[in-house]
Amino acid sequence: MPAGTLEVLLVGAKGLENTDFLKDMDPYVILTCRSQEKKSSVASGKGCEPEWNESFLFTISDGVEDLSLKIMDSDAGTADDLVGEATIPLEPLFAEGQLPATAYNVVKDDKYCGEIRVALTFKPEEQRSRGLEENFGGWKQSSAEY
């Protein structure tokens, strides 16, 4: 698995199931990549067709396999409602380096409840070559001769 920087462009969503009965919902997204978590702005009153056009950066290390998106409805005075979730596998991104805005299915309780559009860019970490050290299973041995 590569290491580097993942840039996520959160474009928007459509066809979301409205969790507010009397008014349009105020959706936002919680983006999670392993232990890193980011939160989008709240698309106030945007209902089932919100647009964010926000970018988020994550540091990718070995073993990261996917990006999780959780769409929530911001509710004043009560707990926020879960609208749905999407999981994006990152393996195709590591192979391509960039994926254009793509719609991913949003599900809740194993049922389809809309889609979310996300563009992804991966920038691999530059290989550090100091020239002075070789790495031997955790031990570093200098190649300098005395």
Secondary structure, 3 states (H helix, E strand, C coil): CCCEEEEEEEEEEECCCCCCCCCCCCEEEEEEECCEEEECCCCCCCCCCCEEEEEEEEEECCCCCEEEEEEEECCCCCCCEEEEEEEEECHHHHHHCEEEEEEEEEEECCEEEEEEEEEEEEEECCCCCCCCEEEECCEEEECCCC
